[in-house]
């Protein structure tokens, strides 16, 4: 990863936002900018360079991981160490404006920082500058995501072996997660979802103690982390013979997903991709049962910008990696979701998720 280039781009954006300094406190953003993966850090960026603040637990790790930044090992709370650093005059402007990330700093933290730097530095909530940069992945990042997607795809084979009437959902999830670790995954990207029968209508139905019924849909939503990057995949299978309404529901969601993927290309807005899926489900009289967005960005976090939803004006660009995952959920009856990971290319998109999506009956 070219961390120095990422830092330079952020430094170049500060003046456009009338900022002299930028304090990064969201850990995935810190990892993106300098490579540090510890659980306690703050990164201060300005025209004089980049400084990472962490504590004594991470001396060796910071020295091994951090690129393009000086390292300060704090002997007090990290924000207090940042304030002390600023108060010591390590800045260029007389009373510089410090941008802070509103989504990752609490009101109490902000107040303590403001009190510590009062009269020396002005604080301002900043735009999501790092998140905006992270939307477009470089080839190395796409490669990491591709490998995570491939590793995650192997888990569906395990699910198909384990899904049987009477088997508990948590047993299926446990087998999938064990396989992921055996294959070298750093962890799961999120708690594995295995939702069967009536529970398939729960959008985020995490695996429970419920036994898989003799008939009905089973929604499996899962992903792994490799090299820090996430994968995300959903497949829906049916236990026992599927009725005509069940097959029609599955086919409608499958058609909606194909329509959304076909709409993905540079210059199209996130809302237009979402609308492509909803038009199909509206025609199939299922639009009222599609209760979430069509997809989301994917990378160092399982949910990143852009969000594929109505009113989202963000235009897609080559290098963006997104999920496409329409669904339909009839409360108390059944639910279906199909999800793939897609990378936007210069001429359209590439589906990274392997495997077909025809209904599998167990």
C-alpha positions as semicolon CSV with decimal commas, in nm:
position;residue;x (nm);y (nm);z (nm)
1;X;0,000;0,000;0,000
2;X;0,125;0,349;-0,084
3;X;0,048;0,508;0,251
4;X;0,263;0,815;0,179
5;X;0,056;0,893;-0,130
6;X;-0,268;0,856;0,068
7;X;-0,139;1,098;0,329
8;X;-0,031;1,346;0,064
9;X;-0,373;1,340;-0,098
10;X;-0,538;1,407;0,236
11;X;-0,295;1,688;0,312
12;X;-0,379;1,839;-0,024
13;X;-0,751;1,830;0,056
14;X;-0,719;2,016;0,386
15;X;-0,689;2,363;0,235
16;X;-0,997;2,300;0,018
17;X;-1,190;2,245;0,340
18;X;-1,026;2,540;0,518
19;X;-0,841;2,313;0,762
20;X;-0,482;2,339;0,883
21;X;-0,473;2,002;1,061
22;X;-0,682;1,688;1,063
23;X;-0,723;1,447;1,354
24;X;-0,813;1,093;1,252
25;X;-0,967;0,882;1,530
26;X;-1,164;0,618;1,335
27;X;-0,940;0,312;1,348
28;X;-1,010;0,182;0,994
29;X;-0,920;0,528;0,862
30;X;-0,594;0,519;1,058
31;X;-0,514;0,178;0,912
32;X;-0,592;0,308;0,563
33;X;-0,358;0,604;0,605
34;X;-0,055;0,450;0,775
35;X;-0,103;0,074;0,818
36;X;-0,144;0,063;1,196
37;X;-0,387;-0,207;1,314
38;X;-0,387;-0,154;1,691
39;X;-0,699;-0,079;1,892
40;X;-0,586;0,254;2,041
41;X;-0,458;0,532;1,819
42;X;-0,501;0,885;1,690
43;X;-0,340;1,020;1,375
44;X;-0,262;1,390;1,333
45;X;-0,204;1,514;0,978
46;X;-0,085;1,858;0,871
47;X;0,151;2,029;0,630
48;X;0,446;1,938;0,852
49;X;0,377;1,568;0,827
50;X;0,188;1,291;1,003
51;X;0,210;1,176;1,364
52;X;0,061;0,860;1,512
53;X;-0,024;0,861;1,883
54;X;-0,065;0,528;2,059
55;X;0,014;0,382;2,400
56;X;0,280;0,156;2,548
57;X;0,103;-0,166;2,454
58;X;0,177;-0,100;2,089
59;X;0,542;0,009;2,083
60;X;0,666;-0,292;1,887
61;X;0,354;-0,317;1,671
62;X;0,363;0,050;1,576
63;X;0,729;0,028;1,479
64;X;0,657;-0,275;1,264
65;X;0,341;-0,149;1,094
66;X;0,338;0,230;1,071
67;X;0,454;0,386;0,745
68;X;0,489;0,752;0,660
69;X;0,433;0,882;1,014
70;X;0,638;0,958;1,322
71;X;0,531;0,763;1,631
72;X;0,452;0,913;1,969
73;X;0,400;0,673;2,262
74;X;0,160;0,852;2,496
75;X;0,181;0,817;2,870
76;X;-0,164;0,968;2,916
77;X;-0,498;0,963;2,734
78;X;-0,440;0,988;2,360
79;X;-0,637;1,308;2,307
80;X;-0,454;1,467;2,599
81;X;-0,127;1,372;2,431
82;X;-0,249;1,526;2,104
83;X;-0,348;1,846;2,287
84;X;-0,009;1,862;2,457
85;X;0,164;1,814;2,122
86;X;-0,036;2,099;1,972
87;X;0,021;2,323;2,273
88;X;0,396;2,272;2,237
89;X;0,381;2,477;1,918
90;X;0,422;2,197;1,664
91;X;0,207;2,382;1,410
92;X;0,236;2,648;1,144
93;X;-0,067;2,881;1,176
94;X;-0,100;3,110;1,478
95;X;-0,435;2,957;1,574
96;X;-0,483;2,665;1,337
97;X;-0,816;2,501;1,257
98;X;-0,820;2,132;1,350
99;X;-1,067;1,911;1,169
100;X;-1,211;1,620;1,368
101;X;-1,420;1,322;1,263
102;X;-1,775;1,369;1,399
103;X;-1,871;1,002;1,355
104;X;-1,590;0,862;1,570
105;X;-1,541;1,114;1,850
106;X;-1,791;1,146;2,135
107;X;-1,926;1,475;2,263
108;X;-1,731;1,426;2,584
109;X;-1,407;1,360;2,397
110;X;-1,463;1,666;2,182
111;X;-1,527;1,884;2,485
112;X;-1,214;1,760;2,663
113;X;-1,003;1,821;2,355
114;X;-1,151;2,170;2,308
115;X;-1,080;2,254;2,672
116;X;-0,721;2,131;2,646
117;X;-0,640;2,337;2,335
118;X;-0,853;2,642;2,417
119;X;-0,700;2,961;2,279
120;X;-0,442;2,770;2,075
121;X;-0,639;2,564;1,825
122;X;-0,991;2,593;1,683
123;X;-1,190;2,272;1,639
124;X;-1,424;2,204;1,350
125;X;-1,622;1,897;1,255
126;X;-1,487;1,793;0,917
127;X;-1,636;1,624;0,612
128;X;-1,570;1,249;0,582
129;X;-1,249;1,308;0,390
130;X;-1,092;0,966;0,449
131;X;-1,416;0,777;0,388
132;X;-1,453;0,957;0,055
133;X;-1,100;0,853;-0,044
134;X;-1,166;0,495;0,064
135;X;-1,465;0,460;-0,172
136;X;-1,235;0,403;-0,472
137;X;-1,007;0,104;-0,421
138;X;-0,665;0,071;-0,578
139;X;-0,568;-0,256;-0,755
140;X;-0,402;-0,395;-0,441
141;X;-0,719;-0,340;-0,240
142;X;-0,934;-0,499;-0,509
143;X;-0,698;-0,798;-0,504
144;X;-0,738;-0,835;-0,127
145;X;-1,117;-0,816;-0,155
146;X;-1,118;-1,064;-0,443
147;X;-0,927;-1,318;-0,232
148;X;-1,156;-1,257;0,067
149;X;-1,460;-1,312;-0,156
150;X;-1,312;-1,636;-0,290
151;X;-1,236;-1,758;0,062
152;X;-1,585;-1,669;0,178
153;X;-1,743;-1,845;-0,116
154;X;-1,598;-2,177;0,000
155;X;-1,805;-2,151;0,317
156;X;-2,128;-2,193;0,123
157;X;-2,018;-2,548;0,039
158;X;-1,994;-2,615;0,414
159;X;-2,340;-2,469;0,467
160;X;-2,490;-2,697;0,201
161;X;-2,337;-2,999;0,373
162;X;-2,475;-2,901;0,713
163;X;-2,823;-2,766;0,635
164;X;-3,065;-3,044;0,717
165;X;-3,401;-3,059;0,900
166;X;-3,347;-3,063;1,275
167;X;-2,995;-2,919;1,267
168;X;-2,968;-2,597;1,470
169;X;-2,884;-2,278;1,288
170;X;-2,587;-2,217;1,520
171;X;-2,441;-2,555;1,423
172;X;-2,438;-2,452;1,058
173;X;-2,282;-2,115;1,143
174;X;-2,022;-2,277;1,369
175;X;-1,914;-2,518;1,095
176;X;-1,880;-2,229;0,849
177;X;-1,679;-2,018;1,091
178;X;-1,451;-2,308;1,185
179;X;-1,383;-2,371;0,816
180;X;-1,303;-2,002;0,768
181;X;-1,044;-2,005;1,046
182;X;-0,895;-2,331;0,921
183;X;-0,856;-2,172;0,578
184;X;-0,665;-1,876;0,721
185;X;-0,930;-1,608;0,768
186;X;-0,844;-1,342;1,026
187;X;-1,203;-1,356;1,145
188;X;-1,559;-1,322;1,027
189;X;-1,658;-0,992;0,872
190;X;-1,978;-0,997;1,083
191;X;-2,176;-1,249;1,291
192;X;-2,285;-1,522;1,052
193;X;-2,653;-1,515;0,956
194;X;-2,836;-1,844;0,922
195;X;-3,211;-1,783;0,934
196;X;-3,448;-2,067;0,849
197;X;-3,820;-2,114;0,803
198;X;-4,021;-1,822;0,938
199;X;-3,697;-1,668;1,067
200;X;-3,583;-1,620;0,707
201;X;-3,809;-1,313;0,707
202;X;-3,579;-1,148;0,966
203;X;-3,342;-0,938;0,758
204;X;-3,047;-0,979;0,995
205;X;-3,145;-1,307;1,154
206;X;-2,825;-1,414;1,324
207;X;-2,787;-1,788;1,371
208;X;-2,998;-1,901;1,667
209;X;-3,070;-2,219;1,860
210;X;-3,370;-2,277;1,633
211;X;-3,379;-2,607;1,447
212;X;-3,404;-2,595;1,069
213;X;-3,759;-2,698;0,975
214;X;-3,852;-2,973;0,730
215;X;-3,968;-2,715;0,476
216;X;-3,881;-2,358;0,408
217;X;-3,613;-2,110;0,303
218;X;-3,276;-2,080;0,475
219;X;-3,094;-1,748;0,431
220;X;-2,716;-1,769;0,474
221;X;-2,528;-1,436;0,491
222;X;-2,157;-1,458;0,568
223;X;-1,817;-1,306;0,505
224;X;-1,454;-1,327;0,612
225;X;-1,163;-1,090;0,667
226;X;-0,834;-1,143;0,482
227;X;-0,548;-0,891;0,495
228;X;-0,790;-0,657;0,670
229;X;-1,046;-0,659;0,387
230;X;-1,398;-0,798;0,408
231;X;-1,613;-1,019;0,191
232;X;-1,991;-1,046;0,198
233;X;-2,217;-1,304;0,036
234;X;-2,578;-1,415;0,075
235;X;-2,742;-1,723;-0,065
236;X;-3,091;-1,855;0,003
237;X;-3,169;-2,225;-0,027
238;X;-3,488;-2,420;0,029
239;X;-3,532;-2,730;0,247
240;X;-3,791;-2,964;0,107
241;X;-4,005;-2,910;-0,199
242;X;-4,062;-2,541;-0,275
243;X;-4,417;-2,434;-0,350
244;X;-4,503;-2,227;-0,657
245;X;-4,532;-1,900;-0,456
246;X;-4,194;-1,972;-0,295
247;X;-4,030;-2,031;-0,632
248;X;-4,189;-1,718;-0,774
249;X;-4,059;-1,516;-0,481
250;X;-3,709;-1,650;-0,527
251;X;-3,716;-1,586;-0,901
252;X;-3,835;-1,228;-0,842
253;X;-3,545;-1,153;-0,608
254;X;-3,302;-1,319;-0,849
255;X;-3,435;-1,106;-1,136
256;X;-3,414;-0,792;-0,922
257;X;-3,053;-0,864;-0,838
258;X;-2,962;-0,925;-1,201
259;X;-3,130;-0,598;-1,300
260;X;-2,936;-0,406;-1,034
261;X;-2,603;-0,561;-1,140
262;X;-2,679;-0,475;-1,503
263;X;-2,728;-0,112;-1,399
264;X;-2,382;-0,083;-1,238
265;X;-2,141;0,125;-1,445
266;X;-1,942;0,449;-1,410
267;X;-2,154;0,763;-1,392
268;X;-2,469;0,589;-1,268
269;X;-2,589;0,708;-0,929
270;X;-2,632;0,477;-0,633
271;X;-3,004;0,559;-0,639
272;X;-3,036;0,439;-0,998
273;X;-2,896;0,097;-0,909
274;X;-3,137;0,075;-0,618
275;X;-3,426;0,175;-0,844
276;X;-3,342;-0,099;-1,095
277;X;-3,396;-0,366;-0,829
278;X;-3,713;-0,204;-0,695
279;X;-3,876;-0,181;-1,038
280;X;-3,859;-0,557;-1,073
281;X;-3,998;-0,622;-0,726
282;X;-4,272;-0,364;-0,780
283;X;-4,380;-0,543;-1,096
284;X;-4,377;-0,872;-0,904
285;X;-4,593;-0,718;-0,623
286;X;-4,310;-0,760;-0,371
287;X;-4,175;-0,405;-0,342
288;X;-4,342;-0,352;-0,003
289;X;-4,142;-0,648;0,132
290;X;-3,804;-0,505;0,028
291;X;-3,718;-0,313;0,344
292;X;-3,349;-0,223;0,314
293;X;-3,107;-0,066;0,068
294;X;-2,989;-0,256;-0,238
295;X;-2,626;-0,258;-0,127
296;X;-2,326;-0,085;0,024
297;X;-1,956;-0,026;-0,020
298;X;-1,715;-0,290;0,104
299;X;-1,351;-0,277;0,210
300;X;-1,173;-0,241;0,543
301;X;-1,523;-0,230;0,693
302;X;-1,821;-0,443;0,608
303;X;-2,034;-0,132;0,549
304;X;-1,869;0,160;0,372
305;X;-1,975;0,434;0,134
306;X;-2,141;0,443;-0,111
307;X;-2,485;0,325;-0,003
308;X;-2,712;0,198;-0,279
309;X;-3,044;0,349;-0,178
310;X;-3,310;0,593;-0,293
311;X;-3,200;0,960;-0,283
312;X;-2,829;0,866;-0,285
313;X;-2,674;1,092;-0,549
314;X;-2,319;0,952;-0,531
315;X;-2,207;0,851;-0,881
316;X;-2,028;0,521;-0,923
317;X;-1,663;0,531;-1,028
318;X;-1,419;0,264;-1,148
319;X;-1,258;0,097;-0,848
320;X;-1,562;0,119;-0,622
321;X;-1,647;-0,218;-0,465
322;X;-2,010;-0,266;-0,369
323;X;-2,257;-0,535;-0,270
324;X;-2,579;-0,591;-0,462
325;X;-2,830;-0,761;-0,234
326;X;-3,202;-0,707;-0,289
327;X;-3,443;-0,918;-0,088
328;X;-3,805;-0,975;0,001
329;X;-3,932;-1,063;0,349
330;X;-4,292;-1,157;0,431
331;X;-4,320;-1,133;0,813
332;X;-4,400;-1,461;0,983
333;X;-4,374;-1,656;0,658
334;X;-4,053;-1,645;0,455
335;X;-3,769;-1,436;0,323
336;X;-3,520;-1,442;0,035
337;X;-3,198;-1,246;-0,023
338;X;-2,927;-1,289;-0,288
339;X;-2,601;-1,096;-0,261
340;X;-2,285;-1,063;-0,466
341;X;-1,977;-0,840;-0,444
342;X;-1,921;-0,627;-0,754
343;X;-1,633;-0,401;-0,859
344;X;-1,708;-0,107;-1,090
345;X;-1,489;-0,114;-1,402
346;X;-1,424;0,144;-1,673
347;X;-1,696;-0,007;-1,893
348;X;-1,939;-0,161;-1,645
349;X;-1,872;-0,400;-1,360
350;X;-1,723;-0,735;-1,266
351;X;-1,900;-0,974;-1,030
352;X;-1,637;-1,106;-0,791
353;X;-1,861;-1,362;-0,619
354;X;-1,832;-1,705;-0,784
355;X;-2,114;-1,951;-0,835
356;X;-2,457;-1,947;-0,997
357;X;-2,773;-1,835;-0,821
358;X;-3,036;-2,087;-0,923
359;X;-3,252;-2,207;-0,636
360;X;-3,092;-2,499;-0,452
361;X;-3,338;-2,744;-0,293
362;X;-3,205;-2,962;-0,011
